[in-house]
């Protein structure tokens, strides 16, 4: 089945209820994300004492970059959100402009994109043994972990991959998994890495790790 318009679910990986509250406050200041078929959820592990709420999801797994939290999120989202055309993983210090990012993602949905984000190749990864292109020539890149998403088709394909904990970033393993079980159609979303989180309306995504204070103000789309 192909939906004419995309339905997008975003899992904001968090370990702090304080950052959840900041993000909620920011979302309320902008256009209603629901009008753009976008839903945001705060995704916690089961070891950080996160509170309950309709927008809080607690996975049956601990927090951490090597334990399989990303795989657990995509697996759970596949069954919990059957109408979602794409499911995203994003960091709590990533800003999005709902209207702008929806227009971008809806266009990419119409092209049949399976794996959406900002590509990281072997050189950008650092050339480590776990980086793309080391052994498997079909696995040449993965999507940067601050913001990326997969299609319904990709979610179904990931069910065939058995995750094993590794001592490196899960975002790399998501890419490896996708290229192992399918040949995903990739699409790029500009994500300005480590750039000042100043006022902007045209850039859909900014990952502001170098500007935590500005990021916490959620000033991107005002």
Backbone torsions as a table, in degrees:
resi	resn	phi	psi	omega
1	UNK	NA	138.4	178.7
2	UNK	-121.6	122.3	177.8
3	UNK	-82.2	136.9	-179.4
4	UNK	-64.3	-36.3	177.8
5	UNK	-120.7	144.0	-178.5
6	UNK	-71.7	148.0	172.7
7	UNK	-121.4	117.2	-167.0
8	UNK	-117.7	128.4	177.5
9	UNK	-114.0	131.0	-177.2
10	UNK	-116.1	126.1	173.6
11	UNK	-101.6	112.0	-179.8
12	UNK	-90.2	108.8	-177.6
13	UNK	-72.9	122.2	-172.4
14	UNK	-141.0	153.9	171.8
15	UNK	-129.4	8.0	-173.3
16	UNK	-137.1	124.1	176.2
17	UNK	-67.4	-24.5	177.8
18	UNK	-65.1	-44.8	178.6
19	UNK	-67.6	-31.9	175.0
20	UNK	-59.7	-46.1	-178.5
21	UNK	-63.8	-38.3	177.9
22	UNK	-63.8	-41.5	-179.0
23	UNK	-68.0	-41.6	178.0
24	UNK	-59.3	-44.1	-179.3
25	UNK	-61.2	-42.3	179.8
26	UNK	-64.7	-42.5	-179.3
27	UNK	-60.6	-35.3	-178.3
28	UNK	-69.7	-21.5	-178.0
29	UNK	-81.7	-15.7	-177.1
30	UNK	-107.1	-170.3	178.2
31	UNK	-64.5	151.1	-177.6
32	UNK	-66.1	118.1	-177.4
33	UNK	-63.1	-28.8	-176.8
34	UNK	-64.2	-28.8	179.1
35	UNK	-68.0	-15.5	178.0
36	UNK	-105.0	20.3	179.8
37	UNK	56.4	42.3	179.8
38	UNK	-125.8	132.2	177.4
39	UNK	-126.3	135.2	-178.5
40	UNK	-113.3	133.6	178.4
41	UNK	-132.7	144.3	176.9
42	UNK	-92.9	119.4	-172.9
43	UNK	-104.1	115.9	-178.1
44	UNK	-115.6	155.0	167.0
45	UNK	-79.6	176.7	-176.4
46	UNK	-91.4	15.4	-175.6
47	UNK	-125.5	14.7	-177.4
48	UNK	-115.5	6.7	175.5
49	UNK	68.7	28.6	-179.8
50	UNK	-63.7	142.6	177.7
51	UNK	-77.2	176.7	-179.9
52	UNK	-93.4	166.4	178.6
53	UNK	163.7	158.7	-177.6
54	UNK	-64.9	-21.9	-179.2
55	UNK	-106.0	17.0	179.1
56	UNK	-114.0	129.2	176.5
57	UNK	-121.5	124.8	178.3
58	UNK	-108.7	114.6	-179.9
59	UNK	-79.9	154.4	177.8
60	UNK	-84.5	58.4	-178.4
61	UNK	-162.0	153.6	-179.2
62	UNK	-78.9	165.6	173.5
63	UNK	-73.8	159.2	179.4
64	UNK	141.2	154.5	-176.5
65	UNK	-86.5	-7.1	-172.9
66	UNK	-123.2	6.6	-170.4
67	UNK	-100.2	-7.7	179.7
68	UNK	102.4	19.8	-178.2
69	UNK	-62.1	-39.8	-179.3
70	UNK	-64.8	-44.7	177.9
71	UNK	-62.5	-41.1	180.0
72	UNK	-63.2	-38.6	179.0
73	UNK	-64.2	-49.6	-177.9
74	UNK	-65.2	-37.2	178.7
75	UNK	-65.1	-46.3	179.6
76	UNK	-65.7	-43.0	-177.3
77	UNK	-64.3	-33.1	179.7
78	UNK	-56.9	-41.8	-178.2
79	UNK	-88.0	-33.2	-176.0
80	UNK	-75.9	-29.5	-176.7
81	UNK	-122.6	72.8	-174.2
82	UNK	-66.5	-19.4	-179.3
83	UNK	-92.9	-5.8	-179.4
84	UNK	-69.5	130.9	175.2
85	UNK	-82.2	-28.7	179.5
86	UNK	-144.1	145.1	175.4
87	UNK	-122.2	134.2	-175.3
88	UNK	-116.3	152.7	168.9
89	UNK	-117.1	131.1	177.7
90	UNK	-142.1	156.8	178.3
91	UNK	-86.1	158.3	-177.6
92	UNK	-72.2	-11.6	176.5
93	UNK	-104.8	21.1	173.5
94	UNK	-100.9	132.0	177.1
95	UNK	-101.6	142.9	173.2
96	UNK	-131.4	148.3	171.8
97	UNK	-100.5	109.6	-171.1
98	UNK	-52.8	-48.4	-176.9
99	UNK	-64.6	-46.0	-177.8
100	UNK	-67.2	-44.8	-177.7
101	UNK	-69.4	-33.0	178.0
102	UNK	-64.8	-45.1	179.3
103	UNK	-59.8	-41.2	179.0
104	UNK	-65.2	-48.9	-176.4
105	UNK	-69.3	-35.4	-180.0
106	UNK	-66.0	-37.3	175.4
107	UNK	-63.6	-44.8	-179.5
108	UNK	-65.8	-33.8	175.2
109	UNK	-60.2	-41.4	-178.4
110	UNK	-66.1	-20.3	178.6
111	UNK	-90.1	-5.0	179.7
112	UNK	82.8	25.8	-178.1
113	UNK	-65.3	135.8	179.9
114	UNK	-101.5	-31.1	-169.4
115	UNK	-138.7	108.2	-168.4
116	UNK	-118.3	133.5	177.0
117	UNK	163.2	-152.7	178.8
118	UNK	-112.1	118.1	-173.4
119	UNK	-69.0	142.7	171.8
120	UNK	-123.3	120.9	179.7
121	UNK	-95.2	-175.2	-175.4
122	UNK	-61.3	-44.1	-179.8
123	UNK	-63.9	-42.8	178.9
124	UNK	-67.7	-28.9	178.9
125	UNK	-72.5	-22.6	179.0
126	UNK	111.9	-2.8	177.4
127	UNK	73.4	16.4	179.7
128	UNK	-72.5	163.1	-178.2
129	UNK	-57.2	-29.3	-178.5
130	UNK	-84.1	-6.8	-177.0
131	UNK	-71.0	158.7	179.6
132	UNK	-60.7	149.2	176.6
133	UNK	84.6	-2.3	-176.9
134	UNK	-70.8	-47.3	-177.7
135	UNK	-126.8	-38.2	-177.1
136	UNK	-99.7	110.3	-175.2
137	UNK	-71.3	-16.2	177.2
138	UNK	-81.3	-19.7	178.3
139	UNK	-96.0	90.2	-172.8
140	UNK	-105.6	-11.4	179.9
141	UNK	-164.7	163.5	172.1
142	UNK	-138.1	172.3	-177.7
143	UNK	-96.0	134.4	179.8
144	UNK	-55.2	137.8	-167.5
145	UNK	-74.1	-9.7	-179.9
146	UNK	-67.4	-27.0	-178.0
147	UNK	-166.7	112.2	172.3
148	UNK	-158.4	161.5	-178.0
149	UNK	-147.1	163.6	-179.8
150	UNK	-131.1	152.8	-178.3
151	UNK	-80.2	171.3	174.7
152	UNK	-59.3	-41.6	178.2
153	UNK	-60.2	-41.1	179.1
154	UNK	-68.9	-38.5	176.8
155	UNK	-58.8	-44.0	178.9
156	UNK	-62.6	-40.6	-178.6
157	UNK	-67.3	-37.6	-179.4
158	UNK	-62.4	-22.7	177.7
159	UNK	-60.8	-22.3	-177.4
160	UNK	-88.1	-1.6	-177.5
161	UNK	-102.6	132.0	178.2
162	UNK	-97.6	113.8	-178.4
163	UNK	-75.8	136.8	171.8
164	UNK	-126.8	129.8	-175.9
165	UNK	-56.6	135.2	179.2
166	UNK	-127.7	158.1	179.0
167	UNK	-92.5	46.6	172.1
168	UNK	-154.6	178.0	-166.7
169	UNK	-64.3	136.9	-179.4
170	UNK	-65.2	-29.1	-179.1
171	UNK	-61.8	-34.5	174.6
172	UNK	-63.1	-43.2	-176.8
173	UNK	-69.1	-32.2	174.9
174	UNK	-61.6	-46.0	177.3
175	UNK	-60.6	-45.2	179.3
176	UNK	-60.6	-42.3	-179.4
177	UNK	-61.5	-46.0	-178.3
178	UNK	-62.0	-43.0	-179.3
179	UNK	-74.5	-13.5	175.7
180	UNK	-81.8	-40.2	-173.2
181	UNK	-99.1	-9.1	-178.3
182	UNK	-162.1	178.8	171.1
183	UNK	-116.3	86.0	-172.3
184	UNK	-67.4	142.4	172.2
185	UNK	-82.8	115.8	-174.2
186	UNK	-93.3	155.9	176.1
187	UNK	-149.4	145.3	-173.5
188	UNK	-103.4	140.0	169.9
189	UNK	-121.3	124.8	-179.9
190	UNK	-64.2	122.7	177.7
191	UNK	-125.2	107.1	-175.0
192	UNK	-75.7	107.5	-173.7
193	UNK	-84.2	130.2	173.9
194	UNK	56.2	34.2	177.1
195	UNK	-104.1	154.9	-179.4
196	UNK	-58.0	136.5	-179.6
197	UNK	-85.9	64.3	178.9
198	UNK	-85.1	173.5	-179.8
199	UNK	-61.5	131.8	179.4
200	UNK	-160.5	148.5	178.8
201	UNK	-123.7	-14.1	-174.3
202	UNK	-94.8	-28.1	-179.0
203	UNK	-82.3	118.1	-176.7
204	UNK	-64.6	-36.2	-170.1
205	UNK	-138.1	136.5	171.0
206	UNK	-135.4	131.0	176.5
207	UNK	-106.3	113.4	-162.9
208	UNK	-113.3	43.9	-174.3
209	UNK	-61.9	-28.6	-178.8
210	UNK	-83.8	-1.4	-176.7
211	UNK	-137.4	59.5	-174.5
212	UNK	-56.7	-41.4	-176.2
213	UNK	-64.4	-45.8	178.5
214	UNK	-66.0	-38.8	-179.5
215	UNK	-62.1	-39.2	-178.0
216	UNK	-67.3	-21.1	178.5
217	UNK	-79.5	-13.1	178.7
218	UNK	52.2	49.9	-174.7
219	UNK	-92.7	6.9	-168.5
220	UNK	-64.7	-44.3	-167.4
221	UNK	-109.3	13.3	-177.3
222	UNK	-78.2	NA	NA
